[in-house]
Amino acid sequence: MNTKKIILLILATFLTLPLFAQSRGKIDIPNLDGYITLKCDFHIHTVFSDGTVWPTVRVDEAFREGLDAIAITDHIEYRPHISGVSHNRSYEIAQARNRGIIVIRGAEITRPMPPGHFNAIFLTDVDELDKRDYMDVFRAANAQNAFIFWNHPGWENQQPDVTLWWPEHTQLLEQGLMHGIEVVNGSVYSIEAHQWALEKNLTMLGNSDIHAPMRVFASGEHRTMTLVFARSATPEAIHEAFMERRTAVYFQEYIIGKELYLRELFENAVEITVRRTDNTARITFNNKSDLVFHLRKAEHDFGLTYLRNFTLSPYTIRPQSTQTIIVRLNDGIEGGDVNFIVENFLVEPNTGMKYTIGI
């Protein structure tokens, strides 16, 4: 073994030991009716491509942060640190560690634009994707029943001026070789990707694309992740949920996804009670989750007056907290609708979810 590989192994051991001693993290996000909510990251790198950590570190980070599943997606075409070994090796090392984390075999298809970078996950043999023509790579992934998604469509290194959908992407979509798209990559939200996901019925993903050691959790934040609404905590159930588009993106304090799932997520996270007196109603929000909700007043029925001002800034419901809003009913008004926008629940590009509470 050469000196470079020995140094990498020593560094990997040094980085891994402190993490292994830490306890399992937890992020409290409610389940949906009939589905469990899995917290996942399907775009991460190790020293087996251009990442800087050993695959076991990625498992330990996920364990510490309360994730349920990860996919090791090292580049097929770009491996500056380690070469001459099977493309499956990083997955095999991570899978041997697992610690109760679902580890999914994947790879990043790394090509110029078009078509750009794509991840293929749920592979059975990454080595079979090491081909010259990119269409042959996509067909090889599809032959393994892989789920294939477009990474960081608006990455400025490949699309510096405007984020475009190319004819090559239409070809991939029409041939069943493209199933999803990264709406958020790391700290970057793509309005175009969000719109394409809705228009073209693509599964929405948000991933960290982490290369260095994961640090956000230590600062009290969470990584960008994909929420998968699965029937069970198994690779097969995750794959089925992907193909049925049952996902959402958890990015900073935002949840991004189809309104069907976001509405149920909100209702399962927040218990709402309304108590009436003669001319007022007290609306109490009991947030039972670790999510944050930013509510802004929308148009409401004539005769209802908010006693707390929502006009200039949103009303924030913090995790694991109980808060109350008081609404005054003008004389002769029996009731009506109190309308909000949940501003950080994006059901369309930069568009929050409407929500109504009846009094």
Secondary structure as the mmCIF struct_conf table of DSSP 4:
data_model
#
loop_
_struct_conf.conf_type_id
_struct_conf.id
_struct_conf.beg_label_comp_id
_struct_conf.beg_label_asym_id
_struct_conf.beg_label_seq_id
_struct_conf.end_label_comp_id
_struct_conf.end_label_asym_id
_struct_conf.end_label_seq_id
HELX_RH_AL_P HELX_RH_AL_P1 THR A 3 PHE A 20
TURN_TY1_P TURN_TY1_P1 ALA A 21 ALA A 21
BEND BEND1 GLN A 22 GLN A 22
HELX_LH_PP_P HELX_LH_PP_P1 SER A 23 GLY A 25
HELX_LH_PP_P HELX_LH_PP_P2 PRO A 30 ASN A 31
STRN STRN1 LEU A 32 LEU A 32
TURN_TY1_P TURN_TY1_P2 ASP A 33 GLY A 34
STRN STRN2 TYR A 35 TYR A 35
STRN STRN3 ILE A 36 ILE A 44
TURN_TY1_P TURN_TY1_P3 VAL A 47 ASP A 50
BEND BEND2 THR A 52 VAL A 53
HELX_RH_AL_P HELX_RH_AL_P2 PRO A 55 GLU A 65
TURN_TY1_P TURN_TY1_P4 GLY A 66 GLY A 66
BEND BEND3 ASP A 68 ASP A 68
STRN STRN4 ALA A 69 ILE A 72
STRN STRN5 HIS A 75 HIS A 75
BEND BEND4 ILE A 76 GLU A 77
BEND BEND5 PRO A 80 HIS A 81
BEND BEND6 GLY A 84 VAL A 85
TURN_TY1_P TURN_TY1_P5 HIS A 87 ASN A 88
HELX_RH_AL_P HELX_RH_AL_P3 ARG A 89 ARG A 97
TURN_TY1_P TURN_TY1_P6 ARG A 99 GLY A 100
STRN STRN6 ILE A 102 THR A 110
HELX_LH_PP_P HELX_LH_PP_P3 PRO A 112 PRO A 112
TURN_TY1_P TURN_TY1_P7 MET A 113 PRO A 115
STRN STRN7 HIS A 117 ILE A 121
BEND BEND7 PHE A 122 PHE A 122
BEND BEND8 THR A 124 THR A 124
HELX_RH_3T_P HELX_RH_3T_P1 VAL A 126 LEU A 129
BEND BEND9 ARG A 132 ASP A 133
HELX_RH_AL_P HELX_RH_AL_P4 TYR A 134 ALA A 143
TURN_TY1_P TURN_TY1_P8 GLN A 144 ASN A 145
STRN STRN8 PHE A 147 TRP A 150
TURN_TY1_P TURN_TY1_P9 PRO A 153 GLY A 154
TURN_TY1_P TURN_TY1_P10 GLU A 156 GLN A 158
BEND BEND10 PRO A 160 ASP A 161
HELX_RH_AL_P HELX_RH_AL_P5 PRO A 167 GLU A 174
TURN_TY1_P TURN_TY1_P11 GLN A 175 GLY A 176
STRN STRN9 GLY A 180 ASN A 185
TURN_TY1_P TURN_TY1_P12 GLY A 186 SER A 187
STRN STRN10 VAL A 188 TYR A 189
HELX_RH_AL_P HELX_RH_AL_P6 ILE A 191 GLU A 199
TURN_TY1_P TURN_TY1_P13 LYS A 200 ASN A 201
HELX_LH_PP_P HELX_LH_PP_P4 LEU A 202 LEU A 202
STRN STRN11 THR A 203 ASN A 207
STRN STRN12 ILE A 210 ILE A 210
BEND BEND11 ALA A 212 ALA A 212
HELX_RH_3T_P HELX_RH_3T_P2 VAL A 216 SER A 219
TURN_TY1_P TURN_TY1_P14 GLY A 220 GLY A 220
STRN STRN13 MET A 225 ALA A 230
BEND BEND12 ARG A 231 THR A 234
HELX_RH_AL_P HELX_RH_AL_P7 PRO A 235 MET A 243
TURN_TY1_P TURN_TY1_P15 GLU A 244 ARG A 245
STRN STRN14 THR A 247 PHE A 251
TURN_TY1_P TURN_TY1_P16 GLN A 252 GLU A 253
STRN STRN15 TYR A 254 GLY A 257
HELX_RH_AL_P HELX_RH_AL_P8 GLU A 259 ALA A 269
STRN STRN16 VAL A 270 ARG A 276
BEND BEND13 ASP A 278 ASN A 279
STRN STRN17 THR A 280 ASN A 287
BEND BEND14 SER A 289 ASP A 290
STRN STRN18 PHE A 293 LYS A 297
TURN_TY1_P TURN_TY1_P17 PHE A 302 GLY A 303
STRN STRN19 LEU A 304 TYR A 306
BEND BEND15 LEU A 307 ARG A 308
BEND BEND16 THR A 311 SER A 313
HELX_LH_PP_P HELX_LH_PP_P5 PRO A 314 PRO A 314
STRN STRN20 TYR A 315 ILE A 317
TURN_TY1_P TURN_TY1_P18 PRO A 319 GLN A 320
STRN STRN21 THR A 322 LEU A 329
HELX_LH_PP_P HELX_LH_PP_P6 ASN A 330 ASN A 330
TURN_TY1_P TURN_TY1_P19 ASP A 331 GLY A 332
STRN STRN22 ASP A 337 GLU A 348
TURN_TY1_P TURN_TY1_P20 PRO A 349 ASN A 350
STRN STRN23 THR A 351 GLY A 358
#
